Every structure is written in C-alpha cells, then in structure tokens.
Amino acid sequence: MSEIENIVTIDGTEYKESDLNKKQVYFMNQCKDLLNKKGRLEFELDQIQASLNVFQQALIKETKEQADEILNSEKSEGEKE
C-alpha cells in the first residue's frame, strides 16, 4: 500500500511536504496552528457576541420596566390629588 504524499500550496504553488526544509515545515506548522487558533477565537467571539446581546436586551428590558413603574406610580399619585 502506498502512502499519500501531503501537498501544500504556498503562494499559489504546490509542493510536496517531503521536499520542504526544516524551516519551511516549522513555518507551515506555525501557520496551521495560527489558523486553528483564529478559528477557535472566532467561534468564541460568536458565543461572546450572542451572550452580550442577551445581557444588553435584559438591561434594556429592566430599565424600561423600572421607568414604567416610576411613571405609573407618579400617575397614581397625581390621580389622588
């Protein structure tokens, strides 16, 4: 059974991974790792943005409810006079 040769594309040109020198492999592995980290951070940022939206909406709702309570209490006090 033959092994499948890993092919990498660098600046539009394809290379066999086995033809790369140690520095090139090191830089390629750094790029792969950074792309993975970028993906994880984007995933986490999506979660953070969704959570932030929930808390912002809760703050808006709570503030509106408090303002409504104040307006209603002032309205009832005005009716008593």
N, C-alpha and C positions, 0 to 999 in steps of 0.2 A: 504494500500500500504506500503510495507516495504522499509526502507531506505537502500541504498547501502553503505556498510562499506568501508571506504578508507583503502587500504592496502598499506603499504610502505615496500620497500626492503632495509634493512640495512646490509651491508657486506654479501650479499647473502641469508639472512634470511628474510622471510616475517613476518610482524607484523601488527596487526590491529592498526590503528591510535588511536583508543579509549583506547588501552592498554598502550600507551606511557605516561610517566610522563611529567610535565610541561617543564622541562629542555630539554627533548628529542624533544618535539614539537617545542620548541624555536630553537634548533639546526637544526631541519629539515626545519623549515621556513627560517632560515638563508641560508641553503644550496640551497633551491629553489630560493630564491631571488638572490643569487650569480650566480646561473646557468642562470637565466634570464638576469642579468647584463652582464655576459660573452657573451651570445648570441647577445645582443644589441651591445656590443663593437665590436664583430667580424663582425657584419653587418655594423657598421660604418667604421671599418677598411677596409672592401671591397670597400666602397664608396671612402674613402680617397685614397686607392691604385689606383683605377681607375682614379680619378682626378689627382693624382700625375703623372700617366703615360701620361695623356693628356698634362699637362704642360711641362713635360720633352720632349715630342715629339715636342711641339711647340717651345721650346727653341732650340732644335737641328735644326729644320727647319729654324728658324730665323737666327741662326748662320751660317748655310750653305748658305742661301740666301745672307747674308752680305759678306761672304767670296767670293762667286761667283761674286758679284757686284765689289768687290775690284779687283779680278783677271781680270774681263772684262775691268775695267777702266784702269788698268795697261797695258793690252794687246792693247787697243786702243791708249794709249799714245805712246807705242812702235812702232806702225804702222805709227804714224805721223812723227816720226823722220827720 
